[in-house]
């Protein structure tokens, strides 16, 4: 028979919203019809920041820096821009998730 402590731990781990697929959260910021938890929203902001600055901005900066010595590579500029926009979109979806959580708490 499970102890009270194990029973509470089991229910605490079920608080995250089941996303169904990671792609749905990263591309649309939604988990079906459910809103994301605060942890998931903050995680989405951090992931968006990492993608926008870590991949997108660094590709753009490297390409602009190499422009003086080499020909411009438009493919790399395009890929860097897409990653930067995707990261910004993830940050916006994370902020929207936090705003939804805050509005629900204010209504109660």
C-alpha positions in Angstrom: 0.0 0.0 0.0 1.5 3.4 -1.0 2.4 5.7 1.8 0.9 9.2 2.1 4.2 10.8 1.0 4.4 8.7 -2.2 0.7 9.4 -3.0 1.3 13.2 -2.7 4.4 13.0 -4.9 2.5 11.1 -7.6 -0.2 13.8 -7.8 2.3 16.6 -7.7 4.0 15.2 -10.8 0.7 15.2 -12.7 0.3 19.0 -12.5 2.0 19.8 -15.9 -0.3 20.1 -18.8 0.0 17.1 -21.1 1.1 18.6 -24.4 0.5 15.8 -26.7 3.5 16.8 -28.8 6.4 19.1 -28.3 6.0 20.6 -31.8 2.5 21.9 -30.9 3.9 23.8 -27.9 7.0 25.1 -29.7 5.2 26.2 -32.9 1.9 27.4 -31.5 2.4 28.0 -27.8 -0.7 25.9 -27.0 -1.3 22.4 -25.6 -4.6 21.6 -27.3 -7.3 23.6 -25.7 -5.5 23.8 -22.4 -3.3 26.7 -21.3 0.3 26.1 -20.4 1.4 26.0 -16.8 3.7 28.8 -15.4 6.7 26.4 -15.6 6.0 25.6 -19.2 5.5 29.2 -20.2 8.8 30.3 -18.6 10.5 27.3 -20.2 9.1 28.4 -23.6 10.5 31.9 -23.0 13.9 30.5 -22.1 13.9 28.2 -25.1 12.9 31.1 -27.4 15.6 33.2 -26.0 18.2 30.4 -26.6 17.0 29.9 -30.2 16.8 33.6 -31.1 20.1 34.6 -29.6 22.0 31.4 -29.6 21.3 30.3 -33.2 19.6 33.1 -35.1 21.6 36.1 -33.9 24.9 34.3 -34.0 24.3 33.1 -37.6 23.4 36.6 -38.6 26.4 38.2 -36.8 28.8 35.6 -38.3 27.5 36.2 -41.8 27.6 40.0 -41.5 31.1 39.8 -40.1 32.4 37.6 -42.9 30.8 39.9 -45.5 34.0 42.0 -45.7 36.2 39.2 -46.8 33.8 36.8 -48.6 30.7 37.1 -50.8 27.3 37.4 -49.0 25.7 34.0 -48.3 21.9 34.7 -48.6 21.0 31.1 -47.5 22.8 31.6 -44.1 21.1 35.0 -43.7 17.7 33.5 -44.4 18.3 30.6 -41.9 19.5 33.0 -39.2 16.5 35.2 -39.8 14.1 32.3 -39.5 15.6 31.0 -36.3 15.6 34.6 -34.8 11.9 35.0 -35.7 11.0 31.5 -34.4 12.7 32.3 -31.1 10.9 35.7 -30.8 7.6 33.9 -31.5 8.3 31.3 -28.8 9.1 34.2 -26.3 5.8 35.9 -27.3 3.8 32.6 -26.8 5.4 32.2 -23.4 4.5 35.7 -22.4 0.9 35.2 -23.6 0.8 32.0 -21.5 1.9 33.9 -18.4 -0.6 36.6 -19.1 -3.4 34.0 -19.3 -2.3 32.5 -16.0 -2.2 36.0 -14.4 -5.7 36.9 -15.7 -7.2 33.7 -14.4 -5.7 34.3 -11.0 -7.1 37.9 -10.9 -10.6 36.7 -11.8 -10.8 34.3 -8.9 
